[in-house]
Amino acid sequence: MQPFPLLPEQHSLFFFQHLLGPGVAHNLATDVQVPAQVGPDRVRSTVEDLLARRSALRAGLVGRPPRAQWLGAAAQELVVSDVPEVAPALERRLTELYHAELSGPHESRRARFELFRDGRGQSLLVLADHLVTDHHSMGVITRELTGAWSGRPAPEVVGYPEFCRSRARDGQARAEREKSIWARAFADVPPLRGLMPHGDGEEQVRAQRDSTHPGPALAAAVRELSGLLNVSAFSAVAALVSLAVWRRTGQERFAIQTPVSTRRDAGAEDVVGYLINERPLVCRVDPARTLRSYGRQVWQSCVRAFRHSHLGVPELAGDVPAFGDSLCQDRVDYLQLHVTRGDGRLPGTVAGSAGDEVTHRTRELGTFRPGVDLTCTTVRFDFGDDRTLVRTFFGGPRAGFPAAVALTDDVLWLLGEAAEHVDRPLGDLAGHRG
């Protein structure tokens, strides 16, 4: 197999791995219930078939830094564990592997398959790294595995090397127009600073807080606000996050980063690969503007991020200096937002009963080693009808972690107030809390 090009999205991934340092990106995971009549040998053969068909899962890298990729053999990859109880064993293993490197960058083992059995049932844990999978890909893998065990014929798939070559050609065709659009968007936007303490000389850590909010209240509040503003739930939350940033920094123009799916056509729907690019949400806060008007502006910024996301981030950052400065200058604060609709049980969540009270669980994930002098804050809101999980990740000086948590708490407070302030100035909403 001849080497073939990396996807623009993969170039972006390596850019952020260097910028934010090792251990920030986590693995993706799913567990698939295995029918009782399906034994380990059949599971193993199904995994082999999957690896043969979904060749992205056996891609290795070429070059240092990576410039291309290659395919390894569809080797047998299955670990079988007999355990007292499947569910807690799965959760413990997932927690162990969540931020672990599954293989060396130039090896062609990008996925891990582990079968857990307890005498009452069995489940297959599937993990894959971000080089070759996104959340959509994990759904494709799950459907294919369950389909194989139920006797459904496997669908025809697009060859992964051919897909990568096609996407590289398409990206180049769009390059100049996309650079021009982002240059205009960043014309007067400085890097975000002053959001988090940088703590010169302090120990740099990666830390995470998961806050579980039982019940449907937060999901209902987001639905109400997005309806009042006539924007998506993501845009409504993004507007609140930007107001929380403004309250804390006083900065009126800045960018928040967010992952954007690049599955834009039917040919990409069934691809197992990493089809996520990162794009900025450019925010311009005017205290005299109403929340309703501002919500539409943020929605427009979200649309721009979605539509113009074909180029890899390093190429865009190199040719749009203001965008590059927002990421690469020293002492900037990198802020990333995720909003999902789920069940409040994100991968890597530490187990615990939700009960009737809000619960907070904090853990450290190791040393933070960014490529430049920056802090990294990632906030994720997973809204469910039974519970909502709010995850705050912070990379920076240990003393800065409380500031990241406080930012997330500010967003939730704003969510509780926003419906009553839709037609009032932003300054009234963001300024009346002590």
C-alpha positions as CSV (number, residue, x, y, z in Angstrom):
1,M,0.0,0.0,0.0
2,Q,1.4,3.4,-1.1
3,P,1.3,6.2,1.5
4,F,-1.7,8.5,1.2
5,P,-2.3,12.0,2.5
6,L,-3.5,12.9,5.9
7,L,-6.9,14.5,6.1
8,P,-7.0,18.3,6.8
9,E,-8.7,17.4,10.1
10,Q,-5.8,15.1,11.0
11,H,-3.3,18.0,10.4
12,S,-5.5,20.1,12.7
13,L,-5.4,17.4,15.4
14,F,-1.6,17.2,15.3
15,F,-1.4,21.0,15.5
16,F,-3.5,21.0,18.7
17,Q,-1.5,18.1,20.1
18,H,1.6,20.3,19.8
19,L,-0.1,23.5,21.0
20,L,-1.9,22.0,24.0
21,G,0.5,19.2,24.8
22,P,0.1,15.5,25.4
23,G,-2.8,14.0,27.2
24,V,-5.4,16.7,26.4
25,A,-7.2,14.7,23.7
26,H,-9.0,11.6,25.0
27,N,-9.8,8.3,23.4
28,L,-13.3,7.6,22.1
29,A,-15.2,4.6,23.4
30,T,-18.3,2.5,23.2
31,D,-19.5,-0.7,24.6
32,V,-21.5,-3.1,22.5
33,Q,-23.8,-5.8,24.0
34,V,-22.8,-9.2,22.6
35,P,-25.6,-11.9,22.3
36,A,-25.2,-14.8,24.6
37,Q,-24.9,-17.3,21.7
38,V,-21.9,-15.4,20.2
39,G,-18.7,-16.8,21.6
40,P,-15.2,-15.3,21.7
41,D,-14.1,-16.9,18.4
42,R,-17.0,-15.3,16.6
43,V,-16.4,-12.0,18.2
44,R,-12.7,-12.3,17.2
45,S,-13.6,-13.0,13.6
46,T,-16.1,-10.1,13.5
47,V,-13.3,-7.8,14.8
48,E,-11.0,-9.0,12.1
49,D,-13.6,-8.4,9.4
50,L,-14.2,-4.9,10.8
51,L,-10.5,-4.1,10.7
52,A,-10.3,-5.4,7.1
53,R,-13.2,-3.3,6.0
54,R,-12.6,-0.2,8.1
55,S,-9.0,0.3,7.3
56,A,-8.7,3.7,9.1
57,L,-8.5,1.6,12.3
58,R,-5.2,0.2,11.2
59,A,-3.6,3.4,9.9
60,G,0.0,4.4,10.9
61,L,1.8,7.7,10.3
62,V,4.6,8.5,7.8
63,G,7.2,11.1,8.6
64,R,8.2,13.2,11.6
65,P,6.2,15.4,11.7
66,P,3.5,13.3,10.1
67,R,2.9,14.1,6.4
68,A,1.1,10.9,5.2
69,Q,-0.3,7.6,6.5
70,W,-0.2,4.0,5.6
71,L,-2.2,0.8,6.3
72,G,-1.1,-2.1,8.4
73,A,-2.5,-5.6,8.3
74,A,-5.9,-6.5,9.7
75,A,-4.3,-8.4,12.7
76,Q,-6.4,-10.1,15.3
77,E,-7.1,-7.7,18.1
78,L,-9.2,-9.0,21.0
79,V,-8.6,-9.4,24.8
80,V,-11.1,-11.6,26.7
81,S,-11.7,-11.0,30.4
82,D,-13.9,-13.0,32.7
83,V,-15.0,-10.7,35.5
84,P,-17.4,-10.8,38.5
85,E,-19.6,-8.0,37.0
86,V,-19.4,-6.6,33.5
87,A,-20.6,-3.1,34.1
88,P,-18.1,-2.0,36.8
89,A,-15.3,-3.8,35.0
90,L,-16.1,-1.9,31.8
91,E,-16.2,1.4,33.7
92,R,-12.9,0.8,35.5
93,R,-11.2,-0.1,32.2
94,L,-12.6,2.8,30.4
95,T,-11.3,5.2,33.1
96,E,-7.9,3.6,32.8
97,L,-7.7,4.0,29.1
98,Y,-9.5,7.3,28.6
99,H,-6.4,9.4,28.2
100,A,-3.9,6.6,27.5
101,E,-2.0,6.3,24.2
102,L,-3.3,3.2,22.6
103,S,-0.3,2.8,20.3
104,G,2.8,4.6,19.1
105,P,2.0,7.3,16.5
106,H,3.8,5.3,13.7
107,E,2.3,2.0,14.6
108,S,-0.8,0.8,12.8
109,R,-2.9,-0.2,15.8
110,R,-5.4,2.6,16.3
111,A,-8.2,0.7,18.1
112,R,-8.5,-1.7,21.0
113,F,-11.2,-4.4,21.5
114,E,-11.8,-6.1,24.9
115,L,-14.5,-8.6,25.6
116,F,-15.9,-8.7,29.2
117,R,-18.0,-11.7,30.4
118,D,-19.5,-12.4,33.8
119,G,-21.7,-15.5,33.4
120,R,-24.9,-13.4,33.0
121,G,-23.9,-11.4,29.9
122,Q,-21.1,-10.1,27.9
123,S,-20.1,-6.8,26.3
124,L,-17.4,-5.7,23.9
125,L,-15.5,-2.5,24.8
126,V,-14.3,-0.7,21.7
127,L,-11.7,2.2,22.1
128,A,-10.1,4.1,19.2
129,D,-7.9,7.2,19.2
130,H,-8.8,10.5,17.6
131,L,-6.4,10.0,14.7
132,V,-9.0,7.8,13.0
133,T,-12.3,8.2,14.7
134,D,-14.9,10.7,15.9
135,H,-18.2,10.1,17.8
136,H,-20.0,9.5,14.5
137,S,-17.5,6.8,13.6
138,M,-18.1,5.0,16.8
139,G,-21.8,4.8,16.0
140,V,-20.9,3.3,12.5
141,I,-18.7,0.7,14.2
142,T,-21.4,-0.2,16.7
143,R,-24.0,-0.7,14.0
144,E,-21.6,-2.9,12.0
145,L,-20.7,-5.1,14.9
146,T,-24.3,-5.7,16.0
147,G,-25.4,-6.2,12.4
148,A,-22.8,-8.9,11.9
149,W,-24.0,-10.8,15.0
150,S,-27.7,-10.5,13.8
151,G,-26.9,-11.7,10.3
152,R,-27.3,-8.4,8.4
153,P,-25.0,-8.1,5.4
154,A,-22.2,-5.6,5.7
155,P,-22.7,-2.4,3.8
156,E,-20.4,-1.4,1.0
157,V,-17.8,1.1,2.2
158,V,-15.7,3.9,0.6
159,G,-12.0,3.0,0.6
160,Y,-10.2,5.0,3.3
161,P,-7.1,5.9,1.2
162,E,-9.3,7.0,-1.7
163,F,-11.4,9.1,0.6
164,C,-8.4,10.9,2.0
165,R,-7.0,11.6,-1.4
166,S,-10.4,13.1,-2.5
167,R,-10.7,15.3,0.6
168,A,-7.2,16.6,0.1
169,R,-8.1,17.7,-3.5
170,D,-11.4,19.3,-2.3
171,G,-9.7,21.3,0.4
172,Q,-7.2,22.9,-1.9
173,A,-10.0,23.9,-4.2
174,R,-11.7,25.9,-1.4
175,A,-8.5,27.3,0.2
176,E,-8.4,30.9,-1.0
177,R,-12.0,31.7,-0.4
178,E,-12.0,30.2,3.1
179,K,-8.9,32.1,4.1
180,S,-10.5,35.4,2.8
181,I,-13.6,34.8,4.9
182,W,-11.7,34.2,8.1
183,A,-9.4,37.1,7.5
184,R,-12.4,39.4,7.4
185,A,-13.9,37.7,10.5
186,F,-10.8,38.4,12.5
187,A,-10.1,41.9,11.3
188,D,-10.5,43.5,14.7
189,V,-10.3,40.5,17.1
190,P,-7.4,40.2,19.5
191,P,-6.3,37.0,21.3
192,L,-8.3,36.2,24.5
193,R,-6.3,37.1,27.6
194,G,-7.1,37.7,31.2
195,L,-9.6,34.9,31.6
196,M,-7.3,32.6,33.6
197,P,-4.2,33.1,35.8
198,H,-1.0,32.0,34.2
199,G,1.0,31.6,37.4
200,D,4.6,31.9,36.3
201,G,6.7,29.2,37.8
202,E,3.8,27.3,39.3
203,E,3.2,23.6,38.7
204,Q,1.2,23.1,35.5
205,V,-1.6,20.5,35.8
206,R,-4.5,19.0,33.9
207,A,-7.6,18.7,36.0
208,Q,-11.3,18.0,35.4
209,R,-14.5,18.5,37.3
210,D,-17.7,16.6,36.4
211,S,-20.8,18.1,37.8
212,T,-24.0,16.0,37.6
213,H,-27.3,17.9,37.8
214,P,-30.2,15.5,38.3
215,G,-33.5,16.1,36.6
216,P,-34.7,17.8,33.4
217,A,-34.4,21.5,34.6
218,L,-31.2,22.5,32.7
219,A,-32.2,20.7,29.5
220,A,-35.6,22.5,29.7
221,A,-34.0,25.9,30.3
222,V,-31.8,25.5,27.2
223,R,-34.8,24.5,25.1
224,E,-36.7,27.5,26.4
225,L,-33.9,30.0,25.7
226,S,-33.1,28.7,22.3
227,G,-36.8,29.0,21.4
228,L,-37.0,32.6,22.7
229,L,-33.9,33.5,20.8
230,N,-34.9,31.5,17.7
231,V,-31.4,29.9,17.5
232,S,-30.0,26.4,18.1
233,A,-29.3,25.2,21.6
234,F,-25.6,25.3,20.8
235,S,-25.8,29.0,19.8
236,A,-27.8,29.8,22.9
237,V,-25.2,28.2,25.2
238,A,-22.3,29.8,23.2
239,A,-23.9,33.2,23.7
240,L,-24.0,32.6,27.5
241,V,-20.4,31.3,27.5
242,S,-19.2,34.5,25.7
243,L,-21.1,36.7,28.2
244,A,-19.4,34.8,31.1
245,V,-16.0,35.5,29.4
246,W,-16.8,39.2,29.0
247,R,-17.9,39.5,32.6
248,R,-14.6,38.1,33.8
249,T,-12.2,39.8,31.4
250,G,-13.9,43.0,30.2
251,Q,-12.8,42.0,26.7
252,E,-15.5,42.6,24.1
253,R,-14.0,40.9,21.0
254,F,-12.5,37.5,21.2
255,A,-12.9,33.9,19.9
256,I,-14.1,30.7,21.4
257,Q,-13.0,27.5,19.7
258,T,-15.3,24.6,19.0
259,P,-15.1,21.3,17.1
260,V,-17.2,21.2,13.9
261,S,-18.2,18.1,12.0
262,T,-17.0,18.0,8.4
263,R,-19.4,15.2,7.2
264,R,-21.1,17.4,4.6
265,D,-22.2,14.9,2.0
266,A,-23.7,11.4,1.7
267,G,-20.4,9.9,0.8
268,A,-19.0,10.8,4.2
269,E,-21.9,9.5,6.3
270,D,-20.6,5.9,6.5
271,V,-16.9,6.7,6.7
272,V,-15.0,5.6,9.8
273,G,-12.4,8.4,10.2
274,Y,-11.6,11.6,12.0
275,L,-13.9,14.2,10.4
276,I,-13.9,16.9,12.9
277,N,-12.2,20.3,12.4
278,E,-11.8,23.1,14.9
279,R,-13.1,26.5,14.2
280,P,-13.5,29.8,16.1
281,L,-16.7,31.4,17.2
282,V,-16.0,35.1,16.8
283,C,-17.7,37.1,19.6
284,R,-18.4,40.8,19.6
285,V,-20.1,41.9,22.8
286,D,-21.9,45.2,22.9
287,P,-23.3,45.9,26.4
288,A,-26.2,48.0,25.0
289,R,-27.4,45.2,22.6
290,T,-30.3,43.0,23.7
291,L,-29.7,39.3,24.3
292,R,-32.2,38.5,21.5
293,S,-30.1,40.5,19.0
294,Y,-26.8,39.1,20.3
295,G,-28.1,35.6,20.1
296,R,-28.6,36.0,16.4
297,Q,-25.1,37.3,16.0
298,V,-23.6,34.4,17.8
299,W,-25.8,32.0,15.6
300,Q,-24.3,33.7,12.5
301,S,-20.8,33.1,13.9
302,C,-21.7,29.4,14.5
303,V,-23.0,29.1,10.9
304,R,-19.7,30.6,9.6
305,A,-17.7,28.1,11.6
306,F,-19.7,25.2,10.2
307,R,-19.7,26.3,6.6
308,H,-16.0,27.3,6.3
309,S,-14.1,24.4,8.0
310,H,-12.4,22.5,5.2
311,L,-8.8,23.8,5.6
312,G,-6.6,22.3,8.3
313,V,-6.0,24.6,11.2
314,P,-2.2,25.0,10.7
315,E,-2.7,26.2,7.1
316,L,-5.5,28.6,8.2
317,A,-3.4,29.9,11.2
318,G,-0.4,30.5,9.0
319,D,-2.3,32.5,6.4
320,V,-4.7,34.4,8.7
321,P,-2.3,36.0,11.2
322,A,-5.0,37.2,13.6
323,F,-6.4,33.8,13.8
324,G,-3.0,32.3,14.4
325,D,-2.3,34.9,17.1
326,S,-5.5,33.8,18.9
327,L,-3.9,30.4,19.3
328,C,-0.2,30.7,19.3
329,Q,0.8,33.9,21.0
330,D,2.2,33.6,24.5
331,R,-0.1,34.1,27.5
332,V,-3.3,33.6,25.6
333,D,-6.3,31.7,27.1
334,Y,-7.6,28.9,24.8
335,L,-11.3,28.2,25.5
336,Q,-13.2,25.4,23.8
337,L,-16.9,24.7,23.9
338,H,-18.9,21.5,23.5
339,V,-22.7,21.2,23.7
340,T,-24.3,17.8,23.2
341,R,-27.7,16.3,23.7
342,G,-27.2,13.0,25.6
343,D,-28.0,11.3,28.8
344,G,-25.5,13.0,31.1
345,R,-23.1,10.1,31.1
346,L,-20.1,11.1,29.1
347,P,-17.2,8.7,28.6
348,G,-14.7,8.8,31.4
349,T,-17.3,10.0,33.9
350,V,-16.5,8.8,37.4
351,A,-19.3,6.6,38.6
352,G,-21.7,7.7,41.3
353,S,-25.4,8.0,42.1
354,A,-27.0,11.2,40.8
355,G,-29.5,11.2,43.7
356,D,-31.5,14.4,44.1
357,E,-28.6,16.8,44.6
358,V,-25.9,18.2,42.4
359,T,-22.7,16.3,42.7
360,H,-19.2,17.4,41.9
361,R,-16.3,15.0,41.2
362,T,-12.8,16.3,40.6
363,R,-9.7,14.5,39.5
364,E,-6.2,15.4,38.2
365,L,-5.1,13.9,34.9
366,G,-1.3,14.6,35.0
367,T,1.0,17.4,34.0
368,F,0.1,20.1,31.5
369,R,2.8,20.6,28.9
370,P,1.7,23.0,26.2
371,G,3.8,24.1,23.2
372,V,3.4,27.8,24.1
373,D,2.7,29.7,27.2
374,L,-1.1,29.4,27.3
375,T,-3.9,28.0,29.4
376,C,-6.5,25.6,28.1
377,T,-10.1,25.5,29.3
378,T,-12.7,23.1,27.8
379,V,-16.3,23.3,28.9
380,R,-18.8,20.7,27.9
381,F,-22.6,20.6,28.6
382,D,-24.3,17.3,27.9
383,F,-28.0,18.0,28.4
384,G,-30.3,15.1,29.1
385,D,-33.9,14.7,30.3
386,D,-32.9,12.7,33.4
387,R,-29.6,14.5,34.2
388,T,-27.1,17.0,32.8
389,L,-23.4,16.6,33.0
390,V,-21.2,19.7,33.0
391,R,-17.6,18.9,32.4
392,T,-14.8,21.5,33.1
393,F,-11.3,20.7,31.9
394,F,-8.4,22.9,32.7
395,G,-4.7,22.9,31.8
396,G,-2.6,25.5,33.5
397,P,-1.3,26.4,36.9
398,R,-2.9,24.5,39.7
399,A,-4.2,27.7,41.2
400,G,-6.1,28.4,38.0
401,F,-8.4,25.4,38.1
402,P,-10.9,27.2,40.5
403,A,-11.2,30.0,37.9
404,A,-12.2,27.5,35.2
405,V,-14.8,26.0,37.4
406,A,-16.1,29.4,38.3
407,L,-16.5,30.2,34.6
408,T,-18.7,27.2,34.1
409,D,-20.8,28.0,37.2
410,D,-21.3,31.5,35.7
411,V,-22.7,30.0,32.6
412,L,-25.2,28.0,34.6
413,W,-26.2,31.1,36.6
414,L,-26.7,33.0,33.3
415,L,-28.8,30.2,32.0
416,G,-31.1,30.5,35.0
417,E,-31.5,34.3,34.4
418,A,-31.5,34.6,30.6
419,A,-35.1,33.9,29.8
420,E,-36.2,36.9,31.8
421,H,-33.7,39.2,30.0
422,V,-34.2,38.4,26.3
423,D,-35.2,41.9,25.4
424,R,-32.9,43.8,27.8
425,P,-29.4,45.0,27.3
426,L,-26.6,42.5,27.8
427,G,-25.1,44.7,30.5
428,D,-28.2,44.3,32.6
429,L,-28.0,40.5,32.4
430,A,-24.3,40.1,32.9
431,G,-23.8,42.8,35.4
432,H,-26.4,42.3,38.2
433,R,-24.8,39.3,39.9
434,G,-22.4,40.0,42.7
